[in-house]
């Protein structure tokens, strides 16, 4: 499940619409952006506009635009995520740390959608 959300949770920015409370993290119910688009195009059975919009909303609060753009590439090239995770480059290490925190937030905030 974490892997599914991790893969579904990556891209650029979007607009925030309504706000709902999920766990202890406030996240808008719907947001539009590249992560949402990538999520909706994925082959995951659990994908739906609410879940993908929630993931995008969490990404908007957790990842920079460039981090979201890099994360979107994980959908078409999952091996790229491994490369970033194992990289010694400071910007990749920082991105991976932020990405892991984002996945955790998305999992808590978007569970059940």
C-alpha positions in Angstrom: 0.0 0.0 0.0 2.8 2.4 0.9 4.5 1.7 -2.5 1.2 2.4 -4.3 0.7 5.7 -2.5 4.4 6.5 -3.0 4.2 6.0 -6.7 0.8 7.8 -6.9 2.2 10.7 -5.0 4.6 12.6 -7.3 4.7 15.8 -9.5 4.3 19.6 -9.7 1.9 22.1 -8.2 -1.9 22.4 -8.2 -4.7 24.4 -6.9 -6.3 23.8 -3.5 -10.0 23.7 -3.3 -11.8 22.4 -0.2 -10.2 21.3 3.1 -11.0 18.2 5.1 -9.4 16.7 8.2 -7.6 13.4 7.7 -5.6 12.1 10.7 -3.7 14.9 12.3 -2.7 16.5 9.0 -5.0 19.0 7.2 -5.1 18.4 3.5 -7.5 19.7 0.8 -9.8 17.1 -0.6 -8.9 18.0 -4.2 -6.0 19.6 -6.0 -5.0 19.6 -9.6 -1.5 19.1 -10.9 1.0 16.7 -12.4 0.9 14.2 -9.6 -2.8 14.0 -9.8 -2.6 13.4 -13.5 0.1 10.8 -13.2 -1.9 9.1 -10.4 -5.1 9.0 -12.6 -3.1 7.5 -15.5 -1.6 4.8 -13.3 -2.8 1.2 -13.4 -3.5 1.1 -9.7 -7.0 -0.3 -8.9 -7.4 2.1 -6.0 -6.9 5.3 -8.0 -9.8 7.7 -8.2 -10.1 11.5 -8.5 -10.5 12.1 -4.8 -7.5 10.0 -3.8 -5.3 11.4 -6.6 -6.4 15.0 -5.7 -5.6 14.4 -2.1 -2.2 13.1 -2.9 -1.6 16.2 -5.1 -2.7 18.4 -2.3 -0.3 16.8 0.2 2.5 17.1 -2.4 1.7 20.8 -2.8 2.4 21.2 0.9 5.3 18.8 1.2 7.4 19.0 -2.0 8.9 21.8 -4.1 7.9 22.1 -7.7 11.2 20.6 -8.8 10.8 17.7 -6.3 7.3 17.0 -7.6 8.5 17.1 -11.2 11.2 14.5 -10.3 8.7 12.4 -8.4 6.4 12.3 -11.5 9.2 10.5 -13.4 8.9 7.6 -11.0 5.6 6.6 -12.6 7.1 5.9 -16.0 10.5 4.8 -14.7 10.3 3.2 -11.2 14.0 2.5 -11.3 14.6 6.2 -11.2 13.3 6.3 -7.7 16.0 3.8 -6.7 18.7 5.9 -8.4 17.6 9.0 -6.5 17.4 7.1 -3.2 20.9 5.7 -3.6 22.5 8.8 -5.0 25.1 10.7 -3.0 24.3 14.0 -4.5 23.1 16.4 -1.7 20.0 17.6 -3.7 19.0 13.9 -4.3 19.5 13.1 -0.6 17.4 16.2 0.4 14.7 15.3 -2.2 14.5 11.7 -0.9 14.2 12.8 2.7 11.3 15.2 1.7 9.8 12.5 -0.5 9.7 9.9 2.3 8.0 12.5 4.6 5.5 13.3 1.9 4.6 9.6 1.4 4.0 9.3 5.1 1.7 12.4 5.1 -0.1 11.2 2.0 -0.7 7.8 3.5 -2.2 9.3 6.7 -4.1 12.1 5.0 -5.6 10.2 2.1 -6.4 6.8 3.7 -9.8 5.6 2.8 -10.4 7.7 -0.3 
